[in-house]
Structure formats: C-alpha cells, structure tokens
Amino acid sequence: MLNWLWLSVLVIGLDQISKQLVESSLLVYETIPVTGFFNLTLAYNEGAAFSFLSDQGGWQRWLFAALAAGVSLLLAVWLAKLQKRERWVAIAFSLIIGGAIGNLIDRLLFGHVIDFLDFHYGEWHWPAFNIADSAIFIGVVLMVLDMLFNQGEEQRK
C-alpha cells in the first residue's frame, strides 16, 4: 500500500509552503484576524503538542526529531504490509507520516516548528498549530474510527 505515500508528499508540500508563506508575511506573534474565531498568528514551538517541553534548553529538538523519524519509518513499514482492503488505515498512516515529516523538516532546519493556525473563543485561544499537526490529528482520528468500526469486520473474516 505504499502507493498512498503520495498523500504524505502532498501534506509535506502544503505544510512547508503554507509555513513559508506565513513566515514571510508575519512577524513572530503578529496576528491577522480572519474571522471572529480564527486568526493567522506566527508562533514558534520548540516543544511538542501544546508546547510540551518547549522550555527545556534544546535537547527536546533532537528527541522529537528522532521520534518523528522513527514513527514515520515504522508507519512506512506497516503501510507496506497493509492489505488493499485496509484503505482507511493506509490513508491514516500516510497522513501521520506526512505530518510528522513536515514538522521534522522544521525541527532540523530551524530548531522549532512553525505554527500559525490560531482558533479562539473570546480571549481563550487554542494553542497555535499548522497543517502538519492537522494531518496527524486527522490520521489518528481515522485510525481510531477504523479500530472501532472495522474491528467486528476483521473478526468475521
């Protein structure tokens, strides 16, 4: 099922292009209101999700880079072993691989991940994220849905 890796390449391309467009258009923490609940805000994240470990002095860059590379490699191996009928799992793995590599590129080149999607309600803001993060989230949701709804199908075979 490696033919689904085109989706990973698409995610990486859209992620990197969008990050460079935002970074070339905004200063760090500059905000452009788009709607009443969404802004474009350039932010740098040296940690993981929700800035986890972002204040640890730099070693986390290499930890998260190694994790992204390892998870991507593992998922690519699993992707190659999937059956044709496991299309949704292949899509999920491909989205996660693309997202992980998109953020890995940032970590290796810049030492941080470029985030810019800022959803908010009033003064409360969800942590900023990017297209790579979105692809990872969607991939995980697809995996969970596949496990929940295709578990009985697998047992019947």
N, C-alpha and C positions, 0 to 999 in steps of 0.2 A: 504493500500500500504506500510505498514511497512516492507514488505519483501525486499524493496530496501535499508534498513539500512545496509545490507552487504557492500554496496558501501561506506557508511560513515566509517565503520570499516576498509575497505581497505585503504581509504585515510588517516585515522589516523595512521594506521600501517606504510604505506610508508613514510608519513611525519615524524613520530618520528624516524624511522630507518635511514632515509636519514640525518636528523639533527644530530643524534648522530654520524654517520659515519663522517660527515664533521667536527663536533666539535672535534672529537678525532684525526682528521688528520691535522687540520689547527689551527694556532694561530689567534686571532682576527685581522681582516683586512688583513690577509695573502691571497695572490691571486695565484691561479693556472690557467694560461691561458689554455683554452680548444680549442677555435677556434679564429679567428680574430675578432669575435664579442661577444664571451661568455667566462666568467671566473667563476671559483668557488672562492668565497670570503666570508669568515666567517664574519658576522656582527650581532650585537645585536640591536634589535629595541624595545625600551621601550614605543613607541607610537603606533599609528595605521598606516594605509596606508601612505606611503611616510614619515614616522617618525612623523606624525602629533601628537602634544603634547608630544613628547619624552623628552622634557627638562622641564617638569613640577614638578619634585621632587618626583614622586612616586604614587600620588593619582590616576593617569591615569591607573595604573596597575589594580586597582580594578574596575574602571569604565569599561574598555574594557573587563575585565573578566566577569563582570556582564552582559554586553551587549552580549557577546558571548554565555554565558549560557542561557540568556533569549531568544535570537534569535533561538538558537538550540532547546530549548523546544517548542517554538511557531511553528517552522517549523515541528517538530516531530508530534505535534498535527494536523497540517494541512495535513501532509503526511498521517496520519492515516485516514483522511476523504476523500482523493482523490479517484476518480473512476479509474477502471482498464484502461480506455481509456486515462487517464491523465499521461501516462508513462513518457513523457519528463519532466513534472513538478516534478514527483516523483524523477527522476534522478537528476534534478536541485537541489531540496531540499536536497537530500542525499549528493550531493557534497558539498553544502554550510554547512550542519551540520558537515560533516567530517572535512572540512577546519577550521570551527570555533572552533571545539573541539581540533583539532591539535594545533592551536595557543593558546587556553585556557590552555592546559596542560603546554605549555612553560611558560605562564604568572604565573600560580600557582606555578610551580616548581622553576623557575629561576628569575622571575620578569621581563622578557623580552622575545621577540620572536626571535628565531634563524633563520636568513636569510642567504642564500648562493648563490642563482642563480643571476648572475651579467651579464646582457646583456649591450653591449655598442656599440657605433659607434665613432671611433676615441677616443677622450678624454671625450666625453659625455657618461655618464653612467645612465641607468635606475636605479631607486632605487632597491637594492637587495630584493629578495623575496624568497619564499620557496614553497614546494608542496602544503601546506595547502592554501596559497594565490592563487595558480594556480587553485585549486579545487573550491574555492569561485568564482573566476573570471569566470571560465567555467560554473559554476552553474547559475550565474547571466545572462550570455550571453544566455544560454538555456532558462531561464525564459523569457527574452525579446523576443527571437525568437518565443517562444510558444505564447506569447501575440500577437505578430504581425501577425503570420501566422495561428493561430488557432482561432483567435477572430471571424472571419466570420463563421467558422465551428460551434462554440458554438451558435451563433445567429440563425443558420439554424435549430438547434435541438429543 
